[in-house]
């Protein structure tokens, strides 16, 4: 997979508020992997409503394949002002989106390990 985007990403919610995460987009022919990492200034980007809004923006901006994109939410192993505890483990969650007549539906979540994410990417993070 080829890394095509690797920087802070700001996107708008449906109500106009802004949210942000560190976004990495990897692409291969007909396939993509999106990794959204929590940032200190705006923790917890992967809650369902935020992930749906971010996914809509990212699909459009990068022209990703609708059925063959893997979405990952990443929380680094550290504290934040919401989770100020020093020993918070790193966490990866895959979001599997459903498609509804009105578009992108709420995701189902599955926790993953770093090794699984790196295997999908074919490279270390």
N, C-alpha and C positions, 0 to 999 in steps of 0.2 A: 504494500500500500504506500502511496506517495502522500506525504504531508503537504497540503495545499493552503492551510490557514493555521496560524499558531500565535494568537494574541488575545488581549482583553476584548470582549465582545459586549456591546451594549445593545439592548433590544427593548422594544416597547411592549407593554402588556396591552390587552384589549381596552383597558380604561385609560390608557395614555401614560401611566407611570413607567419609569425606566427601571430596568434590571440589568445586571451584568454578571459575567462569569469569564473564566479563561477558556477559550474555545480552541479545540484542535479538530480540524477536519481532514480526514484521510480519504483518498479516492483511489479506486482501481476501476478498470472498465466495467460499467454496469453495477458498481458496488461502492458503498461508502461507510465509513465509521465516524461518528461524531462523539467527541469526548468533552463534556462540559465540567470544568473544575471550579469548585467553590473558591471565591477570592475573599480576602480578609475584609474588604470594605463592603461586601454585600454577600454574607454567607447564605447557605442553603438554597442554591439555585435550582435544585432538582425536585422541589416539591411539584406535585402533579400539575397544578395550574401553571406554574412557571415553565415547566418543561414543555407543555403543549404550546404555549405562546412562543417560546424560543424555537421549538421545532418548526413551527409555521414560518418564522422569519428565516431560519437557516435553510429550509427546503427551497424557498424562493430565491434567496441570495446566491446559493451555490449550485442550484439546479440538480439536486440530489435525486437518485432513483427512489420513487415512493415506496416500493416494496422491498428493496434491498439495501436499506440503510440501517445500521445498528447504532442505537443511541445509548451512550453511557454517561452516567452522572458520577462524578468523582469528588469525594471529600478527602482532602489531604489529612494525614495523620498528625493533627495538631489541634490546639484549641482555637476558639474564636470568641468574639464578645458574646455570642449566644451560647457557645459551648466552651466555657473558659477552663475546662479541665485539661491538665497538661498531657495526659496519656490517652487521648482520643485516637483510636486506631484508624488507619487509612481504610476507606470504604469505596467500593465500586458497585453501582447498581445499573443494570440494563433496563431500559424502558422499552417495552414492546407496545407499540401503538396499534389501536384498532382504527378501522376506517368506517365512518358512518356516512349516511346520505349528506350530512352537512359538512363533512370533511374529517379532519383529524380528531379522533376521540381520546379519552383519557387512557394513559398507559397502564399496563400491568408491570409490576416491578419484580426483578429477580436479582438478588445479591450475587456478585461475582468476586473472584479473586484476581489480583494483579496478574498472575500467570495466565489466566484465561484471556484477559484483555490483550496482553502482549502476544499471545498465540493468534488471536484474531488479526492483530496488526502485522504480525510477522516480524516484529522488531521490539526492542525494549522501549519503555516510555522515558 
